[in-house]
Amino acid sequence: MRCHACNREIAIAPGDRVGFHDSCEGCRRDLHVCRNCAFYDPSVYNECRESNAERVSDRERGNRCEYFAPGDREGGSEEAGAARDALEALFKK
């Protein structure tokens, strides 16, 4: 998985779990957060594809969600990156 904050790759052995208090060695941010989860999806209700998950107000802070599964996406979405590139191109001189 990759840290949502610094994009550092975090090695997780098969069968291992990310603990509630684990943090990234690079930026010291919590790892057990919605933005690092495979179920995280900002385009769906509650920003989570797991329908039984409880609502979490801060997606970047550690939480105790039992449905957490390490995600493998890089920090930020491709759509957000494309939108940012388009804005930069629009305002370049």
C-alpha positions in Angstrom: 0.0 0.0 0.0 1.0 3.6 -0.3 0.7 6.4 2.3 -2.0 8.8 1.3 0.1 11.7 2.7 3.6 11.2 1.3 3.0 8.5 -1.3 5.6 6.3 0.4 5.3 2.6 -0.3 4.4 0.6 2.8 5.3 -3.1 2.7 2.6 -5.3 4.2 3.1 -9.1 4.2 0.2 -11.2 3.1 -2.1 -11.9 6.1 -0.7 -9.0 8.1 -3.0 -6.2 9.2 -2.4 -2.4 9.6 -2.8 -1.7 13.3 -5.0 1.1 14.7 -1.9 3.0 15.9 0.6 2.2 13.0 2.1 5.2 11.3 4.1 5.9 8.1 7.9 5.8 8.6 8.3 8.7 6.2 5.8 11.3 7.4 4.6 9.8 10.7 0.9 10.1 9.6 -1.6 7.4 10.7 -1.9 4.5 8.3 -5.2 3.1 9.5 -7.2 5.9 7.8 -10.0 5.9 5.2 -7.7 7.4 2.5 -5.4 4.4 2.7 -8.3 1.9 2.5 -9.2 -0.2 -0.5 -12.9 0.7 0.2 -12.3 4.4 0.1 -14.1 6.0 -2.8 -15.0 9.8 -2.7 -17.6 9.3 -5.5 -19.9 7.0 -3.4 -22.2 7.6 -0.4 -20.2 8.0 2.8 -17.1 7.9 0.6 -16.9 4.2 1.3 -17.8 1.1 -0.8 -18.3 -1.0 2.4 -22.0 -0.4 3.1 -21.8 -1.5 6.7 -19.0 0.8 7.7 -19.8 3.5 10.2 -19.4 7.2 9.1 -16.0 8.6 9.7 -15.8 12.4 9.8 -12.0 12.9 9.2 -10.8 10.6 6.5 -7.1 11.4 7.1 -7.0 10.6 10.9 -6.6 7.2 12.4 -9.9 5.3 13.1 -11.0 2.0 14.4 -13.0 0.8 11.4 -13.0 -3.0 11.3 -13.5 -3.1 7.5 -10.2 -1.5 6.8 -8.2 -3.2 4.0 -4.9 -1.7 2.7 -5.4 0.0 -0.6 -2.9 0.1 -3.4 -3.6 3.4 -5.1 -1.2 6.3 -5.1 -2.1 9.5 -3.1 -4.6 11.6 -4.9 -6.8 10.4 -7.8 -6.1 10.5 -11.5 -9.1 12.7 -12.1 -7.8 15.2 -9.5 -4.4 15.2 -11.1 -5.8 15.8 -14.6 -8.0 18.6 -13.3 -5.0 20.2 -11.6 -2.9 19.9 -14.8 -5.7 21.5 -16.8 -6.0 24.4 -14.4 -2.2 25.0 -14.4 -2.2 24.9 -18.2 -5.1 27.5 -18.3 -3.2 30.0 -16.1 0.3 29.6 -17.5 1.8 32.7 -19.1 
